[in-house]
Structures are given as structure tokens and as C-alpha cells.
Amino acid sequence: MRFFLNNLELVLSAAGLIVIGVVPALLQPVLGNTMAVTALTAVVVGLLHGVIFWLIRRRQRQVRQQTISEMRTMLNDVVKNQLAIIALNAQMGRVQERQMKRIDDSVSNIVSALDHLSEESLHHWKQCYMPQNREAIRS
């Protein structure tokens, strides 16, 4: 079962080629026109492949979005709690007003980044901060 799921595209393509080869051979005595049956079978197999691959891709996108959402929730909980502790300690200590403003700004920036975490923000971050990935992303 694991092999099937890991190689679904190859398995479905091989099955499609087998169907395209077998159906015309079976229907040739009945219909006589092998090329027309082969073409029609290939079109039907192609349409089925397209629908199946579209459904798989849509499901993968849903799973990815759910995972990102769960990661965002986890990071929000962990990071925001730690940021609250930092801000509270800074307020209780002898921090100058200018330093406190910088701490508050940093906390706000981190919270904003967590709130807007998405596949698009990850792609944008990679483009800006990972020069070695710029060529891979473009291609």
C-alpha cells in the first residue's frame, strides 16, 4: 500500500497505458476501427488522470494549509507567552523609555509575523533572505 501511495502517478500512468492497450484489442472484433477506439480510450484515460491528479493536488493543498494553521497556533502560543514574559520583565526592570519602545516594537513585529504566517509569506521570506534559493524558486 505504501508503494502505491508513494508512486501513485507512476502506477496510474502504467494502468492507463495498459487500459489504452487492452480496450481496443477487446473491442476491435466488435467495432472494427482500432484507431478510433484507441483514441477514444486515450482521451477517457487522460480525462480520468486529470481529475484524479486535480483531486490529489487539492487535498495536498488542504493538508498543507491545515498544517500551517496548526503550526501558527503552536508558535503563537509558545512565542507570545515568551514575548509577554520579556516585555513584563523589561517593564519591571530599569529600562529607559526609548529601550522599552524598541522592545514593544519588536514584540509587535514578531506577533504580526506569526499572525500572517502562510505559504505565501514563506515564499516571500525565501526570496528576500535566502539568496541561494532565488534561482531554484525562479525555475
C-alpha positions in Angstrom: 0.0 0.0 0.0 2.9 2.4 0.9 4.5 1.7 -2.5 1.2 2.5 -4.2 0.8 5.9 -2.4 4.4 6.9 -2.8 4.3 6.2 -6.6 0.7 7.0 -7.4 1.5 8.9 -10.5 3.6 6.1 -12.0 1.0 3.4 -11.1 -1.9 5.4 -12.6 0.1 6.1 -15.7 1.1 2.5 -16.1 -2.5 1.4 -15.5 -3.7 4.0 -18.1 -1.3 2.7 -20.7 -2.5 -0.9 -20.1 -6.1 0.2 -20.4 -5.3 2.0 -23.7 -3.7 -1.2 -25.0 -6.2 -3.7 -23.8 -9.6 -1.9 -24.5 -9.0 -1.6 -28.3 -7.8 -5.2 -28.5 -11.0 -6.3 -26.8 -13.3 -4.1 -28.8 -11.6 -4.5 -32.2 -13.6 -7.6 -33.2 -16.9 -5.8 -32.3 -16.2 -2.3 -33.6 -13.5 -2.9 -36.2 -12.0 0.6 -36.1 -9.0 0.1 -33.7 -7.6 3.6 -34.1 -10.9 5.3 -33.2 -11.3 3.1 -30.2 -7.7 3.7 -29.1 -8.1 7.4 -29.5 -11.3 7.5 -27.5 -9.8 5.3 -24.8 -6.8 7.5 -24.5 -9.0 10.6 -24.2 -11.1 9.0 -21.4 -7.9 7.8 -19.6 -6.4 11.3 -19.9 -9.5 12.9 -18.5 -9.6 10.5 -15.6 -5.9 11.1 -14.9 -6.6 14.9 -14.9 -9.5 14.6 -12.5 -7.6 12.3 -10.1 -4.4 14.4 -10.1 -6.5 17.6 -9.6 -8.3 15.9 -6.6 -4.9 14.8 -5.1 -3.4 18.2 -5.5 -6.4 19.9 -3.9 -6.2 17.5 -1.0 -2.5 18.2 -0.6 -3.1 21.9 -0.5 -5.8 21.4 2.1 -3.5 19.3 4.3 -0.7 21.9 3.9 -2.9 24.8 4.9 -4.2 22.8 7.9 -0.6 22.1 8.9 0.4 25.7 8.6 -2.6 26.7 10.6 -1.7 24.3 13.4 1.9 25.5 13.3 0.7 29.1 13.5 -1.4 28.2 16.6 1.5 26.4 18.3 4.0 29.2 17.5 1.5 31.9 18.7 1.1 30.1 22.0 4.8 29.5 22.7 6.3 32.7 21.3 3.6 35.1 22.5 4.0 33.7 26.0 7.7 34.1 26.0 7.4 37.7 24.5 4.9 38.6 27.3 7.5 37.4 29.8 10.2 39.5 28.2 8.0 42.6 28.0 6.9 42.2 31.6 10.5 41.8 32.8 11.5 44.8 30.8 8.7 46.9 32.4 9.7 45.8 35.9 13.4 46.5 35.4 15.1 49.8 34.9 14.6 50.1 31.2 14.7 53.5 29.6 11.6 54.7 27.7 13.4 54.5 24.4 14.5 50.9 25.0 11.0 49.9 26.1 9.6 51.4 22.9 12.1 49.3 20.9 11.1 46.2 22.9 7.4 46.9 22.3 8.0 47.4 18.6 10.0 44.1 18.3 7.3 42.2 20.2 4.6 43.7 17.8 6.7 42.8 14.8 7.1 39.2 16.0 3.4 38.9 16.8 2.5 40.3 13.4 4.8 37.9 11.6 3.2 35.0 13.5 -0.4 36.2 12.7 0.4 36.4 9.0 2.3 33.1 8.6 1.3 31.5 5.3 2.7 29.6 2.4 3.0 33.0 0.5 4.8 34.7 3.4 7.3 31.7 3.5 7.9 32.1 -0.3 8.4 35.8 0.1 10.8 35.3 3.0 12.8 32.8 1.0 13.1 35.3 -1.9 14.3 38.1 0.4 16.6 36.3 2.8 17.8 33.1 1.1 19.9 34.2 -1.9 20.9 30.6 -2.7 17.2 29.7 -3.2 16.4 32.6 -5.5 17.5 30.6 -8.6 15.7 27.5 -7.5 12.5 29.4 -6.9 12.5 31.1 -10.3 12.9 27.8 -12.2 
